[in-house]
Amino acid sequence: MQDIRILETADRDELLVEWRKRFKTEPPKSISRTLLKRILAFEIQASRLGGLDRATRQSIRAHQTQLDSGKPPRTKSVKFKAGSRFMREWNGVTHIIDVTENGYQWQGATYRSLSAIARAITGAHWSGPRFFRQTQEQDHQ
């Protein structure tokens, strides 16, 4: 099967045969027809276009190794410069957070993390940088 369009009309049994042919293994027992089609479509495209680049494959392997070790995935700690200010409107209230040398200041109190402030504001667990719409791609150093 080289044409992705064929996958759309293939029944589950045909998709399972294609899986076995491509992967030389049995498919997961409870895999849905939709997921079978998506995975097989990716494999057909990858065989034609070369698949994932080297850096992406290495990143996936590193994450898998981390998961296999039972350790939580490593995340990059986001640091913000003292003097920075964050603003977020939540339920009609504007919250202003100032970054200090000792942490984050909000409503006169100092917190160790933006996540603690986000939790205080919302009552739910949030990633502080995500709640305040800061991403790791931005330069905070």
OpenMM code with the backbone's topology and positions (N, CA, C; nanometers):
from openmm import Vec3, app, unit

residues = "MET GLN ASP ILE ARG ILE LEU GLU THR ALA ASP ARG ASP GLU LEU LEU VAL GLU TRP ARG LYS ARG PHE LYS THR GLU PRO PRO LYS SER ILE SER ARG THR LEU LEU LYS ARG ILE LEU ALA PHE GLU ILE GLN ALA SER ARG LEU GLY GLY LEU ASP ARG ALA THR ARG GLN SER ILE ARG ALA HIS GLN THR GLN LEU ASP SER GLY LYS PRO PRO ARG THR LYS SER VAL LYS PHE LYS ALA GLY SER ARG PHE MET ARG GLU TRP ASN GLY VAL THR HIS ILE ILE ASP VAL THR GLU ASN GLY TYR GLN TRP GLN GLY ALA THR TYR ARG SER LEU SER ALA ILE ALA ARG ALA ILE THR GLY ALA HIS TRP SER GLY PRO ARG PHE PHE ARG GLN THR GLN GLU GLN ASP HIS GLN".split()
positions = [
    Vec3(0.0860, -0.1176, 0.0000),
    Vec3(0.0000, 0.0000, 0.0000),
    Vec3(0.0903, 0.1235, 0.0000),
    Vec3(0.0910, 0.1974, -0.1071),
    Vec3(0.1760, 0.3159, -0.1177),
    Vec3(0.0966, 0.4451, -0.1281),
    Vec3(-0.0317, 0.4348, -0.1447),
    Vec3(-0.1144, 0.5530, -0.1622),
    Vec3(-0.1973, 0.5763, -0.0353),
    Vec3(-0.1776, 0.6889, 0.0269),
    Vec3(-0.2465, 0.7199, 0.1518),
    Vec3(-0.3982, 0.7213, 0.1326),
    Vec3(-0.4430, 0.7580, 0.0148),
    Vec3(-0.5881, 0.7653, -0.0097),
    Vec3(-0.6552, 0.6297, 0.0075),
    Vec3(-0.5827, 0.5225, -0.0159),
    Vec3(-0.6386, 0.3877, -0.0007),
    Vec3(-0.6760, 0.3605, 0.1448),
    Vec3(-0.6033, 0.4219, 0.2375),
    Vec3(-0.6309, 0.3997, 0.3793),
    Vec3(-0.7727, 0.4415, 0.4169),
    Vec3(-0.8230, 0.5443, 0.3532),
    Vec3(-0.9543, 0.5982, 0.3878),
    Vec3(-1.0652, 0.4947, 0.3693),
    Vec3(-1.0533, 0.4109, 0.2673),
    Vec3(-1.1585, 0.3126, 0.2397),
    Vec3(-1.1249, 0.1733, 0.2907),
    Vec3(-1.0038, 0.1542, 0.3416),
    Vec3(-0.9630, 0.0222, 0.3905),
    Vec3(-1.0414, -0.0127, 0.5169),
    Vec3(-1.0817, -0.1393, 0.5257),
    Vec3(-1.1491, -0.1811, 0.6493),
    Vec3(-1.0442, -0.2167, 0.7546),
    Vec3(-1.0871, -0.2444, 0.8743),
    Vec3(-0.9956, -0.2691, 0.9862),
    Vec3(-0.9003, -0.3858, 0.9565),
    Vec3(-0.9536, -0.4930, 0.8981),
    Vec3(-0.8691, -0.6092, 0.8690),
    Vec3(-0.7585, -0.5741, 0.7697),
    Vec3(-0.7889, -0.4958, 0.6685),
    Vec3(-0.6870, -0.4535, 0.5723),
    Vec3(-0.5805, -0.3667, 0.6399),
    Vec3(-0.6242, -0.2808, 0.7305),
    Vec3(-0.5299, -0.1952, 0.8029),
    Vec3(-0.4385, -0.2793, 0.8925),
    Vec3(-0.4948, -0.3822, 0.9554),
    Vec3(-0.4142, -0.4693, 1.0416),
    Vec3(-0.3095, -0.5454, 0.9594),
    Vec3(-0.3468, -0.5896, 0.8401),
    Vec3(-0.2514, -0.6576, 0.7519),
    Vec3(-0.1377, -0.5621, 0.7155),
    Vec3(-0.1739, -0.4385, 0.6803),
    Vec3(-0.0722, -0.3386, 0.6446),
    Vec3(0.0207, -0.3098, 0.7632),
    Vec3(-0.0359, -0.3015, 0.8840),
    Vec3(0.0440, -0.2795, 1.0051),
    Vec3(0.1494, -0.3900, 1.0184),
    Vec3(0.1032, -0.5161, 1.0090),
    Vec3(0.1954, -0.6294, 1.0249),
    Vec3(0.3064, -0.6261, 0.9189),
    Vec3(0.2686, -0.5884, 0.7968),
    Vec3(0.3656, -0.5817, 0.6874),
    Vec3(0.4705, -0.4734, 0.7147),
    Vec3(0.4273, -0.3580, 0.7591),
    Vec3(0.5195, -0.2451, 0.7799),
    Vec3(0.6031, -0.2580, 0.9062),
    Vec3(0.5428, -0.3024, 1.0157),
    Vec3(0.6109, -0.3025, 1.1457),
    Vec3(0.6651, -0.4390, 1.1867),
    Vec3(0.6267, -0.5437, 1.1133),
    Vec3(0.6738, -0.6796, 1.1446),
    Vec3(0.6409, -0.7180, 1.2882),
    Vec3(0.5257, -0.6740, 1.3339),
    Vec3(0.4800, -0.7051, 1.4688),
    Vec3(0.3277, -0.6957, 1.4727),
    Vec3(0.2706, -0.7490, 1.5779),
    Vec3(0.1252, -0.7402, 1.5936),
    Vec3(0.0869, -0.5999, 1.6405),
    Vec3(-0.0217, -0.5461, 1.5890),
    Vec3(-0.0679, -0.4149, 1.6362),
    Vec3(-0.1250, -0.4270, 1.7772),
    Vec3(-0.1292, -0.3178, 1.8518),
    Vec3(-0.1937, -0.3216, 1.9844),
    Vec3(-0.3376, -0.3697, 1.9695),
    Vec3(-0.3840, -0.4509, 2.0626),
    Vec3(-0.5164, -0.5135, 2.0514),
    Vec3(-0.6308, -0.4126, 2.0448),
    Vec3(-0.6224, -0.3063, 2.1192),
    Vec3(-0.7368, -0.2150, 2.1265),
    Vec3(-0.7199, -0.0899, 2.0394),
    Vec3(-0.6279, -0.0919, 1.9464),
    Vec3(-0.6046, 0.0262, 1.8638),
    Vec3(-0.7250, 0.0498, 1.7717),
    Vec3(-0.7664, 0.1723, 1.7646),
    Vec3(-0.8843, 0.2056, 1.6835),
    Vec3(-0.8480, 0.2118, 1.5350),
    Vec3(-0.9489, 0.2019, 1.4526),
    Vec3(-0.9300, 0.2126, 1.3077),
    Vec3(-0.8724, 0.3498, 1.2723),
    Vec3(-0.9225, 0.4531, 1.3390),
    Vec3(-0.8749, 0.5892, 1.3133),
    Vec3(-0.7255, 0.6021, 1.3436),
    Vec3(-0.6824, 0.5494, 1.4563),
    Vec3(-0.5411, 0.5572, 1.4923),
    Vec3(-0.4559, 0.4712, 1.3986),
    Vec3(-0.5066, 0.3554, 1.3619),
    Vec3(-0.4354, 0.2727, 1.2635),
    Vec3(-0.4113, 0.3514, 1.1349),
    Vec3(-0.5152, 0.4179, 1.0850),
    Vec3(-0.5021, 0.4957, 0.9613),
    Vec3(-0.3990, 0.6056, 0.9767),
    Vec3(-0.4020, 0.6767, 1.0889),
    Vec3(-0.3082, 0.7878, 1.1094),
    Vec3(-0.1642, 0.7403, 1.1154),
    Vec3(-0.1414, 0.6327, 1.1887),
    Vec3(-0.0048, 0.5814, 1.2012),
    Vec3(0.0451, 0.5297, 1.0666),
    Vec3(-0.0394, 0.4565, 0.9971),
    Vec3(0.0010, 0.4042, 0.8666),
    Vec3(0.0231, 0.5175, 0.7660),
    Vec3(-0.0591, 0.6208, 0.7710),
    Vec3(-0.0403, 0.7360, 0.6816),
    Vec3(0.0942, 0.8015, 0.7087),
    Vec3(0.1289, 0.8176, 0.8360),
    Vec3(0.2595, 0.8752, 0.8691),
    Vec3(0.3716, 0.7882, 0.8137),
    Vec3(0.3603, 0.6580, 0.8317),
    Vec3(0.4654, 0.5672, 0.7854),
    Vec3(0.4808, 0.5719, 0.6333),
    Vec3(0.3684, 0.5810, 0.5624),
    Vec3(0.3757, 0.5904, 0.4161),
    Vec3(0.4462, 0.7202, 0.3759),
    Vec3(0.4082, 0.8297, 0.4403),
    Vec3(0.4730, 0.9581, 0.4109),
    Vec3(0.6216, 0.9537, 0.4459),
    Vec3(0.6538, 0.8968, 0.5606),
    Vec3(0.7934, 0.8907, 0.6040),
    Vec3(0.8774, 0.8078, 0.5080),
    Vec3(0.8199, 0.7011, 0.4571),
    Vec3(0.8968, 0.6180, 0.3644),
    Vec3(0.9236, 0.6928, 0.2339),
    Vec3(0.8335, 0.7816, 0.1965),
    Vec3(0.8518, 0.8612, 0.0745),
    Vec3(0.9405, 0.9829, 0.0962),
    Vec3(0.9223, 1.0496, 0.2111),
    Vec3(0.9864, 1.1800, 0.2320),
    Vec3(1.1023, 1.1773, 0.3306),
    Vec3(1.1272, 1.0637, 0.3929),
    Vec3(1.2437, 1.0537, 0.4789),
    Vec3(1.2162, 1.0552, 0.6278),
    Vec3(1.0953, 1.0801, 0.6715),
    Vec3(1.0635, 1.0715, 0.8132),
    Vec3(1.1125, 1.1889, 0.8948),
    Vec3(1.1294, 1.1644, 1.0231),
    Vec3(1.1705, 1.2686, 1.1170),
    Vec3(1.3191, 1.3001, 1.1015),
    Vec3(1.3543, 1.4256, 1.1276),
    Vec3(1.4960, 1.4612, 1.1202),
    Vec3(1.5707, 1.4050, 1.2409),
    Vec3(1.7013, 1.4080, 1.2338),
    Vec3(1.7869, 1.3476, 1.3364),
    Vec3(1.7625, 1.4071, 1.4754),
    Vec3(1.7524, 1.5392, 1.4836),
    Vec3(1.7335, 1.6044, 1.6133),
    Vec3(1.6021, 1.5619, 1.6779),
    Vec3(1.4975, 1.5487, 1.5991),
    Vec3(1.3676, 1.5070, 1.6529),
    Vec3(1.3739, 1.3632, 1.7023),
    Vec3(1.4374, 1.2755, 1.6258),
    Vec3(1.4518, 1.1358, 1.6694),
    Vec3(1.5308, 1.1264, 1.7993),
    Vec3(1.6387, 1.2055, 1.8115),
    Vec3(1.7181, 1.2047, 1.9342),
    Vec3(1.6367, 1.2547, 2.0524),
    Vec3(1.5582, 1.3585, 2.0305),
    Vec3(1.4747, 1.4129, 2.1370),
    Vec3(1.3725, 1.3097, 2.1839),
    Vec3(1.3111, 1.2399, 2.0905),
    Vec3(1.2130, 1.1361, 2.1261),
    Vec3(1.2807, 1.0252, 2.2049),
    Vec3(1.4000, 0.9813, 2.1588),
    Vec3(1.4730, 0.8769, 2.2317),
    Vec3(1.5068, 0.9206, 2.3736),
    Vec3(1.5497, 1.0450, 2.3895),
    Vec3(1.5854, 1.0958, 2.5226),
    Vec3(1.4636, 1.0978, 2.6140),
    Vec3(1.3509, 1.1418, 2.5610),
    Vec3(1.2279, 1.1432, 2.6416),
    Vec3(1.1854, 1.0013, 2.6784),
    Vec3(1.1973, 0.9080, 2.5844),
    Vec3(1.1602, 0.7701, 2.6119),
    Vec3(1.2506, 0.7098, 2.7180),
    Vec3(1.3807, 0.7371, 2.7099),
    Vec3(1.4750, 0.6888, 2.8109),
    Vec3(1.4370, 0.7425, 2.9479),
    Vec3(1.4024, 0.8696, 2.9529),
    Vec3(1.3620, 0.9329, 3.0788),
    Vec3(1.2364, 0.8648, 3.1339),
    Vec3(1.1384, 0.8395, 3.0491),
    Vec3(1.0149, 0.7745, 3.0925),
    Vec3(1.0416, 0.6312, 3.1382),
    Vec3(1.1270, 0.5596, 3.0638),
    Vec3(1.1586, 0.4212, 3.0989),
    Vec3(1.2304, 0.4111, 3.2331),
    Vec3(1.3037, 0.5157, 3.2694),
    Vec3(1.3787, 0.5135, 3.3953),
    Vec3(1.2873, 0.5342, 3.5157),
    Vec3(1.1634, 0.5741, 3.4914),
    Vec3(1.0697, 0.5978, 3.6005),
    Vec3(1.0823, 0.7352, 3.6622),
    Vec3(1.1746, 0.8153, 3.6111),
    Vec3(1.1931, 0.9506, 3.6620),
    Vec3(1.0998, 1.0449, 3.5879),
    Vec3(1.0540, 1.1496, 3.6540),
    Vec3(0.9709, 1.2461, 3.5812),
    Vec3(1.0538, 1.3168, 3.4754),
    Vec3(0.9898, 1.3555, 3.3650),
    Vec3(1.0643, 1.4263, 3.2602),
    Vec3(1.1253, 1.5548, 3.3133),
    Vec3(1.2453, 1.5848, 3.2650),
    Vec3(1.3114, 1.7087, 3.3048),
    Vec3(1.2478, 1.8259, 3.2322),
    Vec3(1.2274, 1.9319, 3.3054),
    Vec3(1.1767, 2.0534, 3.2426),
    Vec3(1.2761, 2.1651, 3.2688),
    Vec3(1.2806, 2.2588, 3.1781),
    Vec3(1.3695, 2.3723, 3.1958),
    Vec3(1.3046, 2.4707, 3.2910),
    Vec3(1.3804, 2.5131, 3.3894),
    Vec3(1.3318, 2.6141, 3.4815),
    Vec3(1.3395, 2.7494, 3.4120),
    Vec3(1.2308, 2.8217, 3.4185),
    Vec3(1.2256, 2.9525, 3.3545),
    Vec3(1.2623, 3.0568, 3.4587),
    Vec3(1.3627, 3.1371, 3.4304),
    Vec3(1.4067, 3.2434, 3.5219),
    Vec3(1.3718, 3.3781, 3.4607),
    Vec3(1.3237, 3.4672, 3.5446),
    Vec3(1.2888, 3.6007, 3.4986),
    Vec3(1.3751, 3.7024, 3.5718),
    Vec3(1.4093, 3.8082, 3.5041),
    Vec3(1.4948, 3.9113, 3.5619),
    Vec3(1.4191, 3.9914, 3.6665),
    Vec3(1.4922, 4.0243, 3.7758),
    Vec3(1.4352, 4.1130, 3.8765),
    Vec3(1.3965, 4.2437, 3.8076),
    Vec3(1.2812, 4.2947, 3.8431),
    Vec3(1.2306, 4.4163, 3.7801),
    Vec3(1.1255, 4.3877, 3.6736),
    Vec3(1.1156, 4.2616, 3.6322),
    Vec3(1.0119, 4.2250, 3.5357),
    Vec3(0.8756, 4.2326, 3.6033),
    Vec3(0.7741, 4.2506, 3.5228),
    Vec3(0.6379, 4.2604, 3.5760),
    Vec3(0.5454, 4.1782, 3.4878),
    Vec3(0.4547, 4.1053, 3.5523),
    Vec3(0.3546, 4.0277, 3.4812),
    Vec3(0.2168, 4.0781, 3.5197),
    Vec3(0.1292, 4.0782, 3.4216),
    Vec3(-0.0087, 4.1162, 3.4476),
    Vec3(-0.0978, 4.0080, 3.3894),
    Vec3(-0.2038, 3.9748, 3.4641),
    Vec3(-0.2989, 3.8766, 3.4135),
    Vec3(-0.4355, 3.9125, 3.4673),
    Vec3(-0.5320, 3.9155, 3.3784),
    Vec3(-0.6701, 3.9388, 3.4185),
    Vec3(-0.7339, 3.8026, 3.4421),
    Vec3(-0.7989, 3.7880, 3.5566),
    Vec3(-0.8652, 3.6614, 3.5891),
    Vec3(-0.9977, 3.6940, 3.6563),
    Vec3(-1.1055, 3.6493, 3.5960),
    Vec3(-1.2404, 3.6726, 3.6491),
    Vec3(-1.2659, 3.8201, 3.6770),
    Vec3(-1.2232, 3.9046, 3.5861),
    Vec3(-1.2505, 4.0471, 3.5956),
    Vec3(-1.1556, 4.1245, 3.6855),
    Vec3(-1.0569, 4.0584, 3.7437),
    Vec3(-0.9610, 4.1245, 3.8322),
    Vec3(-0.8238, 4.1202, 3.7659),
    Vec3(-0.7548, 4.2336, 3.7615),
    Vec3(-0.6196, 4.2385, 3.7066),
    Vec3(-0.5196, 4.2137, 3.8186),
    Vec3(-0.4335, 4.1163, 3.7978),
    Vec3(-0.3310, 4.0805, 3.8966),
    Vec3(-0.1957, 4.1237, 3.8420),
    Vec3(-0.1181, 4.1921, 3.9261),
    Vec3(0.0145, 4.2398, 3.8877),
    Vec3(0.1177, 4.1719, 3.9763),
    Vec3(0.2171, 4.1108, 3.9138),
    Vec3(0.3226, 4.0404, 3.9847),
    Vec3(0.4554, 4.1040, 3.9472),
    Vec3(0.5361, 4.1367, 4.0470),
    Vec3(0.6682, 4.1935, 4.0249),
    Vec3(0.7735, 4.0887, 4.0595),
    Vec3(0.8739, 4.0762, 3.9731),
    Vec3(0.9849, 3.9846, 3.9977),
    Vec3(1.0889, 4.0601, 4.0796),
    Vec3(1.1284, 4.0018, 4.1937),
    Vec3(1.2299, 4.0623, 4.2796),
    Vec3(1.3489, 3.9667, 4.2892),
    Vec3(1.4540, 4.0084, 4.3554),
    Vec3(1.5697, 3.9212, 4.3765),
    Vec3(1.5331, 3.8004, 4.4627),
    Vec3(1.4291, 3.8145, 4.5454),
    Vec3(1.3901, 3.7090, 4.6394),
    Vec3(1.2729, 3.6241, 4.5924),
    Vec3(1.2171, 3.6530, 4.4765),
    Vec3(1.1031, 3.5755, 4.4290),
    Vec3(1.0055, 3.6621, 4.3525),
    Vec3(0.8774, 3.6382, 4.3770),
    Vec3(0.7708, 3.7079, 4.3047),
    Vec3(0.6793, 3.7747, 4.4070),
    Vec3(0.6513, 3.9006, 4.3844),
    Vec3(0.5696, 3.9763, 4.4787),
    Vec3(0.4305, 3.9984, 4.4204),
    Vec3(0.3298, 3.9641, 4.5004),
    Vec3(0.1903, 3.9803, 4.4600),
    Vec3(0.1088, 4.0161, 4.5838),
    Vec3(0.0343, 4.1212, 4.5757),
    Vec3(-0.0514, 4.1694, 4.6841),
    Vec3(0.0246, 4.1814, 4.8165),
    Vec3(0.1470, 4.2327, 4.8078),
    Vec3(0.2254, 4.2586, 4.9277),
    Vec3(0.2987, 4.1392, 4.9855),
    Vec3(0.2796, 4.0202, 4.9291),
    Vec3(0.3483, 3.9007, 4.9796),
    Vec3(0.4478, 3.8516, 4.8750),
    Vec3(0.5538, 3.7854, 4.9224),
    Vec3(0.6550, 3.7310, 4.8322),
    Vec3(0.6348, 3.5799, 4.8202),
    Vec3(0.6358, 3.5316, 4.6975),
    Vec3(0.6175, 3.3898, 4.6680),
    Vec3(0.7435, 3.3372, 4.6002),
    Vec3(0.7689, 3.2091, 4.6193),
    Vec3(0.8876, 3.1474, 4.5588),
    Vec3(0.8688, 3.1185, 4.4100),
    Vec3(0.7423, 3.1061, 4.3664),
    Vec3(0.7196, 3.0703, 4.2262),
    Vec3(0.5940, 3.1362, 4.1713),
    Vec3(0.5915, 3.1491, 4.0395),
    Vec3(0.4711, 3.1977, 3.9733),
    Vec3(0.3578, 3.0968, 3.9875),
    Vec3(0.3912, 2.9708, 3.9960),
    Vec3(0.2880, 2.8671, 4.0096),
    Vec3(0.2116, 2.8828, 4.1406),
    Vec3(0.2821, 2.9185, 4.2467),
    Vec3(0.2151, 2.9397, 4.3754),
    Vec3(0.1162, 3.0558, 4.3659),
    Vec3(0.1534, 3.1592, 4.2937),
    Vec3(0.0636, 3.2740, 4.2764),
    Vec3(-0.0556, 3.2344, 4.1900),
    Vec3(-0.0298, 3.1623, 4.0816),
    Vec3(-0.1392, 3.1178, 3.9945),
    Vec3(-0.2374, 3.0314, 4.0725),
    Vec3(-0.1866, 2.9455, 4.1598),
    Vec3(-0.2720, 2.8604, 4.2425),
    Vec3(-0.3534, 2.9457, 4.3398),
    Vec3(-0.2907, 3.0487, 4.3993),
    Vec3(-0.3613, 3.1375, 4.4913),
    Vec3(-0.4717, 3.2156, 4.4196),
    Vec3(-0.4459, 3.2537, 4.2959),
    Vec3(-0.5447, 3.3305, 4.2196),
    Vec3(-0.6622, 3.2434, 4.1770),
    Vec3(-0.6325, 3.1237, 4.1272),
    Vec3(-0.7365, 3.0407, 4.0657),
    Vec3(-0.7943, 2.9332, 4.1564),
    Vec3(-0.7175, 2.8938, 4.2591),
    Vec3(-0.7613, 2.7832, 4.3437),
    Vec3(-0.7326, 2.6477, 4.2810),
    Vec3(-0.6624, 2.6458, 4.1669),
    Vec3(-0.6304, 2.5214, 4.0978),
    Vec3(-0.4813, 2.5183, 4.0652),
    Vec3(-0.4311, 2.3987, 4.0417),
    Vec3(-0.2897, 2.3847, 4.0064),
    Vec3(-0.2687, 2.4323, 3.8630),
    Vec3(-0.1771, 2.5258, 3.8477),
    Vec3(-0.1410, 2.5798, 3.7164),
    Vec3(0.0099, 2.5855, 3.7057),
    Vec3(0.0607, 2.5752, 3.5861),
    Vec3(0.1992, 2.6115, 3.5609),
    Vec3(0.2002, 2.7643, 3.5633),
    Vec3(0.2804, 2.8239, 3.6503),
    Vec3(0.2848, 2.9695, 3.6599),
    Vec3(0.3206, 3.0376, 3.5291),
    Vec3(0.4307, 2.9943, 3.4640),
    Vec3(0.4647, 3.0569, 3.3361),
    Vec3(0.3519, 3.0429, 3.2327),
    Vec3(0.2848, 2.9307, 3.2341),
    Vec3(0.1744, 2.9131, 3.1389),
    Vec3(0.0572, 3.0040, 3.1764),
    Vec3(0.0238, 3.0099, 3.3041),
    Vec3(-0.0869, 3.0953, 3.3481),
    Vec3(-0.0610, 3.2415, 3.3113),
    Vec3(0.0627, 3.2850, 3.3281),
    Vec3(0.0977, 3.4238, 3.2971),
    Vec3(0.1418, 3.4409, 3.1515),
    Vec3(0.1170, 3.3365, 3.0713),
    Vec3(0.1404, 3.3390, 2.9266),
    Vec3(0.2862, 3.3678, 2.8898),
    Vec3(0.3756, 3.3053, 2.9635),
    Vec3(0.5181, 3.3130, 2.9335),
    Vec3(0.5595, 3.1760, 2.8833),
    Vec3(0.6431, 3.1700, 2.7811),
    Vec3(0.6850, 3.0421, 2.7272),
    Vec3(0.8367, 3.0310, 2.7336),
    Vec3(0.8850, 2.9080, 2.7257),
    Vec3(1.0294, 2.8840, 2.7312),
    Vec3(1.0992, 2.9344, 2.6065),
    Vec3(1.0261, 2.9499, 2.4971),
    Vec3(1.0879, 2.9973, 2.3747),
    Vec3(1.1290, 3.1435, 2.3856),
    Vec3(1.0643, 3.2182, 2.4764),
    Vec3(1.0985, 3.3579, 2.4913),
    Vec3(1.2279, 3.3704, 2.5701),
    Vec3(1.3011, 3.4767, 2.5504),
    Vec3(1.4286, 3.4962, 2.6196),
    Vec3(1.4047, 3.5688, 2.7511),
    Vec3(1.4244, 3.4970, 2.8611),
    Vec3(1.4008, 3.5543, 2.9939),
    Vec3(1.5310, 3.5734, 3.0703),
    Vec3(1.6418, 3.5323, 3.0164),
    Vec3(1.7680, 3.5376, 3.0897),
    Vec3(1.8218, 3.6778, 3.1014),
] * unit.nanometer
topology = app.Topology()
chain = topology.addChain("A")
for resn in residues:
    res = topology.addResidue(resn, chain)
    for name in ("N", "CA", "C"):
        topology.addAtom(name, app.Element.getBySymbol(name[0]), res)
